[in-house]
Amino acid sequence: MEMSAHPVPVTILTGFLGSGKTTLLNRILHADHGLRTAVLVNDFGAINIDAQLVVGLEGDTIALANGCICCTIRDDLLRAALQLLDRPVPPEYLIIEASGVSDPWAVADTFLMPELRPYFRLDSVITVVDADYVRQQPDYEALIVEQISAADIVVLNKVDLVTPDQLVSIEEWVRRIVPQARILPATYGDVPLSLVLDVGRFQQRAALHFVAVTNQSEEHDPAADDHSEHHHHDHGAEFATWHYVCDRPFTLNAFRRTILNLPPAIFRAKGVVYLVEVPQRRAVLQVVGTRVHVTVSEPWGDQSPQTQMVFIGVPGAMDETALRAAFDQCLHQPDQPVMEAIAASQAWQRPVGS
């Protein structure tokens, strides 16, 4: 690999499940910001990119009309990043969307290695926070605090769902965790991109963090070893996932009843849904805590209609047999009349983050 004349700036985009990372990422991908951007997305989620932006599919890489590309990380993050530099037209900017249960410090440490300095420059860590839901996850508060503590920029998302007093309280809480971060209140991830792209905020902190880790390693401090293990803990083991896939359509009313009565052990769900009332279009499901939204979205196009949903919750607390039976009961029976659902679902038509 040839040495890059200018190291590619890297932004790590992190945040807990359902905070709105994908919404912000889609804004970046849609924008005419003049940067040839590559995006690496891990396996925990997928990006819903508007069909008109997609130019071509190449393995796990989606090429976009504005010159950006999006890749899915299957194995090694570093290998995937270096492969991007070998493309005929390498990216000018790299965004890594970490999963909602990942530790951004571990990703940052990868790009702080001296061997990578000629190729990559860690530009910033952006943590997206759900202002309405962030303090309602006591079992995962340590992980959320860890994600916020890595941030140079905190996008305080969904501020329209909290009162002014609640917003002040959340901002003060974030400020106690990471006093030096820039806090950007937002609705639907709508922030000025000039404040989040190529800002160089991580450089001084990155150098200090690397020196601290190096010194701890040289001194073989047992406390430092514990700290390292903490920052590289596999938080994914703390969560359980369950998938539901079916080629038959749901009826809206039955699906509504089921999705509004999910067990408390499930705190995140997303997917595309095939409804008999609107068979020509995808319905997009978003569940964050007690908030449930379904939006009728783009046509299926050449893709065969199919419901694909993923549910994330507490390990051992999701009864997969009962869940499957509940959703199977929502399937449309051929002898049932098809009801018009658009008017009945107006309350569900609000676009949501992911």
Secondary structure, DSSP 8 states (H G I E B T S, - for coil): ----SS-EEEEEEE-STTSSHHHHHHHHHHS--S--EEEEE-TT------GGGEEEEETTEEEETTS-EEEE--S-HHHHHHHHHTSSS--SEEEEE--TT--HHHHHHHTT-GGGTTTEEEEEEEEEEETTTGGG-GGGHHHHHHHHHT-SEEEEE-GGGS-HHHHHHHHHHHHHH-TTSEEEE-STT---GGGTSS--TTHHHHHHHHHHHHHHHHHT-HHHHHHHHHHT--GGGG-EEEEEEESS-B-HHHHHHHHTT--TTEEEEEEEE-BSSSTTEEEEEEEETTEEEEEEEEE-TTS---EEEEEEE-TT---HHHHHHHHHTTB--TTS-----TGGGGGG------
